[in-house]
Amino acid sequence: MIRRFIFHQVYKIFNFFWRQLFRWINLKQFAQLLGNFILVLSFSLITPAVLRPVFATSFTELRQPLEFTFKTCMIELAGVCSFPEAEFWVEEAGMRLHPYYYYSFVLDLILYDTQQNRALSLMIGNIQLKNGQNKLLANFHKSVPVFKAFPGRSIFSHFYTLTRNTVFWPLWIIGYFSTTSDVSEQLTVHFPNYYMEKPDDQATKQIIVQLQNKFIQAL
């Protein structure tokens, strides 16, 4: 009885507010308000698509593939004496950086889904800009949480690998399939700093990219 009474009271209150709402709302005004909302939403979606090509025609995107190498020795950690590093000369890469233009840098890495990479916590991405006299013009750093690049897929990936190697065991025996998941993840590093290219002898001639973690396995 108490539950029915409470439900009845709640129903009466809800019904009262519902009727008052319908009395207060004017259908003509509601339709006009809805039309204005749709119009504003349409303009907000169309305006950037129209204005961006007009006012941002000077935006360009330059891409350069990187090949990371490191120095080896006999006394350092696992024979690795330096961080993975890639460098290239701007003119040899067919690029042209315009003076007084602002540039931002984005680094796209392919990380192998290995136990070694999964055990990493942080990596520091480093980009250095140098002129023709090997003078350092700019030095950008970005701390990157490597572990966030790999989702929680370990159970499913191991199950998939086990099933695949069991079903296609002849291919696994001859080495076509490995015992790992052979999965890689793309890690994108956005450097927040902007660099304004300078003219003459301060122009950027060489760009060096360094992954400051000796354990990382990247492509």
C-alpha positions as CSV (number, residue, x, y, z in Angstrom):
1,M,0.0,0.0,0.0
2,I,2.8,2.4,0.8
3,R,4.5,1.8,-2.5
4,R,1.3,2.3,-4.4
5,F,0.6,5.5,-2.5
6,I,4.1,6.8,-3.2
7,F,3.8,5.8,-6.9
8,H,0.4,7.6,-7.1
9,Q,1.8,10.8,-5.6
10,V,4.8,10.8,-7.9
11,Y,2.5,10.2,-10.9
12,K,0.3,13.1,-9.9
13,I,3.3,15.5,-9.5
14,F,4.7,14.4,-12.9
15,N,1.3,14.8,-14.6
16,F,0.9,18.2,-13.1
17,F,4.3,19.5,-14.3
18,W,3.7,17.9,-17.7
19,R,0.4,19.7,-18.1
20,Q,1.9,23.0,-16.9
21,L,4.7,22.6,-19.4
22,F,2.3,22.1,-22.3
23,R,0.4,25.2,-21.2
24,W,3.5,27.2,-21.0
25,I,5.0,26.1,-24.4
26,N,3.7,27.7,-27.5
27,L,4.1,25.4,-30.5
28,K,4.7,28.3,-32.8
29,Q,7.5,29.6,-30.6
30,F,8.9,26.1,-30.2
31,A,9.0,25.5,-33.9
32,Q,10.7,28.9,-34.4
33,L,13.3,28.1,-31.7
34,L,14.0,24.7,-33.3
35,G,14.4,26.3,-36.7
36,N,16.8,28.9,-35.3
37,F,18.8,26.1,-33.6
38,I,19.1,24.1,-36.8
39,L,20.1,27.3,-38.8
40,V,22.8,28.2,-36.3
41,L,24.1,24.6,-36.3
42,S,24.2,24.5,-40.1
43,F,26.2,27.7,-40.2
44,S,28.6,26.5,-37.6
45,L,29.3,23.4,-39.7
46,I,29.5,25.2,-43.1
47,T,31.4,28.3,-42.1
48,P,34.8,26.6,-41.2
49,A,34.7,24.7,-44.5
50,V,34.2,27.9,-46.5
51,L,36.5,30.2,-44.6
52,R,39.4,27.9,-44.0
53,P,40.4,27.6,-47.7
54,V,40.1,31.4,-48.1
55,F,42.1,32.5,-45.1
56,A,44.4,29.5,-44.6
57,T,45.7,28.9,-48.1
58,S,49.3,29.2,-46.9
59,F,49.1,26.1,-44.7
60,T,51.3,23.3,-46.0
61,E,52.2,19.9,-44.8
62,L,55.7,18.4,-45.2
63,R,56.4,14.7,-44.6
64,Q,59.7,12.9,-44.3
65,P,60.3,9.2,-43.6
66,L,62.8,8.5,-40.8
67,E,65.3,5.7,-40.3
68,F,66.4,5.4,-36.7
69,T,69.9,4.1,-35.9
70,F,71.9,3.8,-32.7
71,K,75.6,3.4,-31.8
72,T,76.7,0.0,-30.6
73,C,79.5,-0.9,-28.1
74,M,80.5,-3.7,-25.7
75,I,80.2,-2.0,-22.4
76,E,76.8,-0.2,-22.5
77,L,73.3,-1.6,-21.9
78,A,72.7,-4.6,-24.3
79,G,75.4,-3.1,-26.6
80,V,73.4,0.1,-27.2
81,C,75.4,3.2,-26.6
82,S,73.0,5.9,-27.8
83,F,69.3,6.7,-28.2
84,P,67.6,5.8,-31.5
85,E,68.3,8.8,-33.7
86,A,67.3,9.9,-37.3
87,E,68.6,12.9,-39.2
88,F,68.1,14.4,-42.6
89,W,69.1,17.5,-44.5
90,V,66.2,19.7,-45.5
91,E,67.3,20.4,-49.1
92,E,68.3,16.8,-49.8
93,A,64.8,15.8,-48.7
94,G,63.3,18.1,-51.3
95,M,61.8,20.4,-48.6
96,R,61.7,24.2,-48.4
97,L,61.0,26.0,-45.2
98,H,59.9,29.6,-45.9
99,P,61.4,32.4,-43.7
100,Y,59.1,34.0,-41.1
101,Y,56.6,31.1,-41.4
102,Y,55.6,29.2,-38.3
103,Y,56.1,25.4,-38.2
104,S,54.9,22.7,-35.8
105,F,56.2,19.2,-35.6
106,V,54.4,15.9,-35.4
107,L,56.2,12.6,-35.0
108,D,54.4,9.4,-36.1
109,L,56.0,6.2,-34.7
110,I,55.2,2.5,-35.3
111,L,55.8,0.6,-32.1
112,Y,56.1,-3.1,-32.1
113,D,53.7,-4.9,-29.7
114,T,56.5,-6.6,-27.8
115,Q,56.9,-7.3,-24.1
116,Q,59.9,-4.9,-24.1
117,N,57.8,-2.1,-25.4
118,R,54.9,-2.9,-23.1
119,A,57.3,-2.7,-20.1
120,L,58.2,0.9,-21.0
121,S,56.7,3.8,-19.1
122,L,57.9,7.0,-20.7
123,M,59.9,8.2,-23.6
124,I,61.2,11.7,-24.4
125,G,60.8,12.7,-28.0
126,N,63.5,15.3,-29.1
127,I,63.7,17.4,-32.3
128,Q,66.8,19.5,-33.0
129,L,67.0,22.1,-35.8
130,K,70.5,23.1,-37.0
131,N,71.8,25.5,-39.6
132,G,74.5,25.0,-42.2
133,Q,77.3,25.7,-39.6
134,N,75.9,22.9,-37.3
135,K,74.6,25.6,-34.9
136,L,71.6,24.6,-32.8
137,L,68.6,26.8,-33.7
138,A,65.9,25.1,-31.7
139,N,65.5,22.1,-29.4
140,F,62.0,20.7,-28.7
141,H,61.2,18.0,-26.1
142,K,58.0,16.1,-25.4
143,S,57.5,13.5,-22.7
144,V,55.4,10.6,-24.1
145,P,53.7,7.8,-22.1
146,V,54.6,4.8,-24.2
147,F,52.4,2.4,-22.3
148,K,49.2,4.2,-23.4
149,A,50.0,3.2,-27.0
150,F,49.1,-0.4,-26.3
151,P,45.5,-1.1,-25.3
152,G,44.5,-3.9,-22.9
153,R,44.4,-6.5,-25.6
154,S,46.9,-9.0,-24.2
155,I,44.4,-11.7,-23.4
156,F,42.7,-11.5,-26.8
157,S,45.9,-11.2,-28.7
158,H,47.4,-14.3,-27.0
159,F,44.2,-16.2,-27.7
160,Y,44.2,-15.1,-31.3
161,T,47.8,-16.1,-31.7
162,L,47.3,-19.5,-30.1
163,T,44.2,-20.2,-32.3
164,R,46.0,-19.1,-35.4
165,N,49.1,-21.2,-34.8
166,T,47.0,-24.2,-33.9
167,V,44.8,-24.1,-37.0
168,F,47.6,-23.3,-39.3
169,W,50.3,-25.2,-37.5
170,P,52.2,-26.3,-40.6
171,L,52.8,-22.6,-41.5
172,W,53.8,-21.9,-37.9
173,I,56.3,-24.8,-37.9
174,I,58.1,-23.5,-41.0
175,G,58.3,-20.0,-39.5
176,Y,55.6,-18.2,-41.4
177,F,53.8,-17.3,-38.2
178,S,55.5,-16.4,-35.0
179,T,54.6,-17.1,-31.4
180,T,53.9,-13.4,-30.8
181,S,50.9,-11.4,-31.9
182,D,52.9,-9.5,-34.5
183,V,50.8,-6.4,-33.7
184,S,52.1,-2.9,-34.0
185,E,50.6,0.4,-32.8
186,Q,51.0,3.9,-34.1
187,L,52.1,6.5,-31.6
188,T,51.7,10.1,-32.6
189,V,53.7,12.8,-30.8
190,H,52.5,16.4,-31.1
191,F,55.2,18.9,-30.1
192,P,53.4,21.9,-28.6
193,N,56.0,24.5,-29.6
194,Y,56.0,26.5,-32.8
195,Y,59.1,27.5,-34.6
196,M,59.5,30.5,-36.9
197,E,61.9,29.8,-39.7
198,K,64.7,32.4,-40.1
199,P,66.4,33.6,-43.3
200,D,69.9,33.5,-44.6
201,D,72.6,31.8,-42.4
202,Q,70.0,31.1,-39.7
203,A,67.9,28.9,-42.0
204,T,67.2,25.3,-41.0
205,K,69.5,22.9,-42.9
206,Q,69.4,19.8,-40.8
207,I,66.7,18.2,-38.6
208,I,67.6,15.6,-36.0
209,V,64.9,13.4,-34.3
210,Q,65.8,11.4,-31.2
211,L,63.9,8.9,-29.1
212,Q,65.3,9.2,-25.7
213,N,64.8,5.6,-24.4
214,K,67.3,2.9,-25.2
215,F,64.8,0.1,-24.8
216,I,62.2,1.3,-27.3
217,Q,61.6,-0.7,-30.5
218,A,60.2,1.6,-33.1
219,L,60.0,1.9,-36.9
